[in-house]
Amino acid sequence: MILVSPCFHWSRAPSCGRIEHMVDVEEWVGAPDSLLLDGSPSPAAVQPSGWLALELDQYFSSPADLSDPALIDALVGYERVVAWAQARQARQARLIAELSARRSEPGAVTDWAADEVGTALHLSGGTAAFRTRQAEALVSRLPDTLAAWEAGLLDQRRVTVITEGTATLSDEHAALVEARVLPKAPEQTAAQLRASVKRAIIAVDPGGAQERHEQARRDRRVAVNPEPDGMASLWALLPAPDAVAAYEWLTRLARGCGAEDPRSMDERRADLLADLLSGRLANPDPALPVPVNPGKPLVQLLMPMTSLFGLTDDPCELLGYGPITAEMAREIAASAVWRRLLFDPASGALLDHGRSTYTPPAALAEFVRARDVYCRFPGCRRKVVNGELDHVTAFAEGGATSAANLAGYCVRHHHLKHAGGGWQVRALPDGGLEWTTPTGHAYVTRPYDYRSDPDPP
């Protein structure tokens, strides 16, 4: 047994690849349940440092000798070390900000700190300017984000989401957005954090958010760009409701082509778009007619009643896009067919109701899709409205066709649930789903939270 650092030591059993640890509890950053299957602490639960990097290199250097759980724990351990190393860039940001401040002092010869940074670090002009702007914003406007980065709680990608998202805000509003999003940021994906930042911006500055939308709306346009191999891309910048509605309409038409159509959904959408915009009303293949069904495309909008009636300007959400202002939502609502859904103010989850047949009735299916909003696989942001429903406990094993035993998934993760080689899903009493991987690691997802983000204390 080798003592490598003052806080813990490991021994390794080569025959099974299992790592045994003795860790000072005060050095843990994870909860006490952050353990390997044998009850020993995971390297993911140890404070990342140079010591941890050395020990990972020493004891996890031969992947072939590791058990499946040890492979996952080593993977997470290295990711924490990478985040710790990236956190040193937070300290580098302080140096860049200090250099920029000195170059901005009265009487300084130049204000070209970014050029000095780019020359020293061999960066392009654009990258150096971005790093300088980000450093200045972190030091002057977002000190808590910088502190979280230094602690290894955030990586550079998520720090960039916060700094870029708040770039157009006043210092006061940027600080309010930071206070709202930071508590959950370490546990969120970059996409989830981006949505949280958008919601927070609308919540703290609804008037400014609407003004920026109206300005951006004046920049709507269409462009065509050459691509390799005889292809070209047709690009359009549209108001979010129009873009989402157009995509949903193409998806509806693509599904109407029938299961016998050999093309993928992407190919169908591309062909239909070309047919519609070029004036051809029929599919290029005469054997596969394009069905045109009446009715408006389905556009889902999540909106508090108080915002609908103009009592508040809480952020709303347009599925397939993300948070939008209350004013935009009211414009959509003016010509929409509404269906009222009630949620629990304590948990933010849609209220439950049930059925007992195998195939969910339409009302129950709509309820579950509205409750979950996004695929219930950890970290997935695909919309359930275009996905599939499934029993958590199989109907053949006694599972009821009820809201409590149904969940929405994208196609990929529905297939993974049934053919994923050892994945297990269990419903929790509070409405959460616990996903257990083939290596025994557990992750919990919850239904969509309909509540507005709370004001920070």
N, C-alpha and C positions, 0 to 999 in steps of 0.2 A: 504494500500500500504506500503510495507516494504522496507526500505533502507538498502541494504546489503553491498554495496561497494561505494566508492566515484565516480565511473564512470557511473553507471547505476542502475536502479531499475525496477522491473517487478511487474505486478499484474496479477492475474489469474482469469478467469471466469470459475468456475467449470462446468457450464452447457454445455459448448462447448469445453473446454480444450484448448482454444486459449490463447496464451501468449502475453501480451502487454509489450513492452519495452520502456524505455527512455534511450538512449545511447549517450554518448559523442562521436561525430563523430570522434574526434581525436584518439579514442581508437579502431576504426574499423580497421580490417585488410582486409576486403573484399571491393569490390567496392560498391558504393551507391545503386546499384541495387540488393544487397544481402539482400532482404527483404522477409518477409512472405507475404502471399497473401493479408493480410489486410493492407500492407504497413509498418508494424513495422519491425525493424531489426531482422534478424535471429540470434540465438546464435552462429551459424557458422561464423557470421561476427564480433564477438567480440574477442578481444585479449585473448587467452587462459591463464588461471592463476588458482591459488588456489581458488580465489573468484568465478570464473566461475564454478568450480567443485562444490562448496558449493551450488550455486544457482541452478545448474542443479539438484542436489540431492533434493533440497527443492521443486522446482516447477515442475519437471518432474518425480516425484517419483511414480505416479500412472498412468501407461500407459493406463488403461481402460478409464481414464477421458480425454485423449488427442484426438484432431482431427487428421486426417490422415497427414495433412501437419506438425502439431506439432510433430508427431511421427518421421518424417523424420528429422526435424530440431533438435530434441533432439538427434537423432542418430548421426548426423553430429557434434553437439556440444560436445557430449561425445568423439567422435573420435579425435576432436581437443584437448580435455583435455588429452586424452591418449598420443597423440603426444607430448604435452607439458610436460607430466610426463616423457616420454621417453627421452625428450631433457635433462632432468637432468642427464641421463646417459652420455651425451656429456661432462658434467662437471666432471663426474666420470672418463671419459676417460682421462681428463687432469691430474687427480690425479694418474691414473695408469701410464701414460707416465712419470710423474715426478718421481715416484718410480722407474721405469725402468731406467731412466737416472741416478738416484743416484746409483743404483746397477751396472751401467756400468762405473762409474767413476774410474779413475786409483787408484789402491790400495784398491778398494772395495773387500770384502771377496768373494762374489759370484756374479753371473750374472743371478740369478734365480728369477727374479721379478715375473714371471708367477706363480711360485710355491707359493710365498707368497700371490698373489692375489687369487689363487684357494683355498688356505687354509682359507683365511679370508671370502670369499664369498661362500664357500662350492660348488665349481665348479670342474668339472672333469679337468684332466690335459690338454686335447685337447681344451676344452672351455676356460680355463684360458689362454692358449697360444694364442688362436685366439683373445681374448679380448685385450691382451697385444700388439700383433702385430698391431691390428687395432688402438689402442690408439696411439702407436708410429707413425704410418703412418699419422693419422689425425693431430697430433701436428706438425710433422716435414715436411710433404709433402702436406697435403690437408687442410690447415687452413680454407679456405672458406667453405668447406664441413662441417667442425666441427662447424663453426659459424652458418651455416644454420640449423644444427641439434640442436644447443643450442636455436635457435629462434623458434623451433618447425615447421620449414618449411619442414623438412625431417624426416621420421621415421627411425628406426634402420635398417629395411630391405633395404631401398633405400640407406642408408649410406653404408651398406655392399656391395651393388652392385657396388658402386663407388670404395671403398677401395680394394675389391677383384679384380675388373676389371683392376685396375692400379697397382697391386702388382708387376708385372714383369717389369714395366717401370722404366726408369730413373726418377730422381726427376724433371728434366726439362719437360719431356714428360708427366708425371703425372699431373703437374701444367697446361699444355696446355689442356689436356683432361678435367680436372676439370673446366677450364674456358669455354669450349665449352658446357658442359652438364648441368651445374648448373642452368642457367636461366630457362630452361624448366622443370627441375627435379621435383619441387614441384607439378606440374600439371600432371605428368606422373605416370602410373602404374609401378610396378617394372619391368615387362617385357618390356615395352616401354623404360624405362631408360636403361635397359641392352643393348637393341639394339642401343641406342644413344651412350653408352660408347664404344661399339664395333666399331661403325662408326668413332667415334672420335679417337680411338686408331689407326685405319688404316690411318686416315687422317693426324695425326701428326707424325706417324712413319711407313710409308708403308713398308720400307725395313725390319724393325724389325718384323712387323706383318707377312710378308712372311717367314722370317727365322723361326719364332715360329711355323707357319703352317707346314713347311717342317720337323721340328723336331717332331711335334706331329704326322705327317703322318707316320713316322717310327715306331710309337707305335700302329698302327692299329692291331686289334686282334679280335678274337671271343671267347666267354666263355659261358659255361652252368652252371647255378646255381640251386640248389634244391629249390623248393617252397612247401608250405603245400598242403595237400589234393591230393597227387599224381600228382602234376604239377611241371614243371621246366621252367625256363626262359632262352631263348637263346639270348645272348647279343653280339652285334658287335660294335666295334669302327671303323668307316670308314671315309674317306674324305667326307665332306659335300655333294658335288655333287653326289657321288655314293649313299649315304644314302637317299637323297631326291629322286633320280631317282628310286631307288629300291622301296621306299614307294609308289611313284606315279604309278609305274607299278603294284604293288599289288592292289592298289585302282582301277585301270582300269580293271584288271581281276575280282575283286570282284563285280564291277558294272555290268560286263558282265554276271554274274550268273543269272540275271533276277529278276524282282519284285516278282516272285512266290517263290523264295528261302526264307525259313523261318528264316535263320540265319541273325544276325546283320552284319553290315559292319566289325566290329572288328572280329567277329567269322569267317567271310569269309576270311579276310586277314590272320588270324592265320592259318586256314586250308590250304589255298593256299601256304603259306610260307612252311609249313610242307611238302606238296605234292611236291613242286618244289625242296626243298633241300634234301628230302629223296629219290628222284628218282621216285616217283609216279607222273605220268603225268595226272592222272584222279582224280577227287574229290572222297573222301571216299564214298560218296553217289552216286551210279551209275546213279540215276535219275537226278542228278544235275551236268552235265558235266562242265568242266572248259573250258571256251572259251579263246583261245589264239589268239589275234589279232595282225597283223603285225604292225610295226612302233615303233618308239622310244617313251618312256614315256615323258610326257610334263614336262619340267623343265623350270620355268620362272626365267629369270635373268634380273635385272635392272642395266644398265651399261651406263655411259656417253660416248658419242662418243669419247671424248678426251682420256678417259681411254682405249677404244677399240683400238685406233690407237697408244697407247703408249706415247701420248703427256703429260699425267698426270697419277698419280697413285691414283686418287680419289677413295674412297671406293665404292664398288658395293654391290648389295643385291641379295641373292639367296632366293627366296620365299620358305617358309617352314623351313628355317634355320636362315637367318639373314644376317648381313653385312659380306662380304668377301673381300679379297684383290683384287686389279686390276689384279695382275698376275694370281690368280686363275680364275678370270672371263675370262681372255683372253684364258686360257687353255680350258675352257668350250666352248667359242665362236668359237674356231678353228674347231670344228666338229658340229656346231649347224646351224639350219636354222633360219635366222634373219628376224624380221619384224620391220621396223622403226616406232617409235612413237615419236611425237614432243610434248614438254611441254612448258608452258608459263614460261619464265625465271623470270617474276615478282612474280608469285604466286606459281610456282612449280607444278601446276596442269596440267594434260594432256589436250590438246586443244580439244574443243567440236566439235561435228557434230551430225546430227539428222536424224530420220526416222519418219514415220507416221503410221505404222501398229501396231497391238496389240502385236504380237510376235516379239521381236527384231530380225532383221536379224543377221546372224552369225557375220558379221563385226562389227555391233553395240554392240552386246553382248561382243565380245572380247574387244572392246574399253572400255566399262564400267568396265569390270573386270580389265583391265590394268590400268584404271584411279584410281579405288578405292583400288586395291591391297588387302586390308584387309576389313573384315566386317565393315560396317559403324555404328554399334552400339557402344556407348561410351565404350572405353577400350578394345574392343574385338580384338584379334590378329589372328582369324581364317582367312585362305586365301579364297578370293572370288572365285578363280578358282575352288574350290571344293564346292562352295556354290550356291546360287540362286539369280536371279535378280527379282526386283519388281518395279512397278510404285510407285513413291512417292505420287502423286495424282492419285487415281484410274482411269483406262481407262474409266470405266463406268461413272465417274464423270467429264469427259472432259480432263483427263490427257493425254498428248501426249506420244507416244512411242519414246522418244528422250533421248539423253544423259543427258540433264538437268533434266529430270523427271524419270530417272532410277537410281537405286543404287544397290549395291551388298551386300548381307547379308549371314551369315552362316545360316544353316537350323533352328537352335534354335531361332535366333533373327528375322528371317523372320516370323516364326510362332508367336512370341511375338508381332510383329507389327500388326498382324491381330486379334489375340485372347488374347492380353495381358491385357484385362480388363481396358481400359482407356488410354493406351499409344497413343500418337499422334506424327506424324512426319511431318515436314514442310521444304520444300526446301527454302534456303536463296539465295538472289541474287548473293552472292559471291561463290556459289557452296557448301556451308556448308549445313548440315542437322541439324535441331533443333529438338531434342527429348524432349517431355514433358511427364513427368511421371503422373500416376493417381493422385498424390498429388499436381501437378502444378509446380514441379521443372523442370527447363529446362537445357539441356546439348547440346553442339554443337560438331559435328564431321565434319571433312573436308576430301577431297580426299587426296590420298597419295602425299606427297611433294617430287618431283623428284630432287630437288636441293640438292647439297652437303651442309653439315653444314657449316655456315659461320665461318670465323676466328673471334675469340673474339676481341673486340676493344683493 
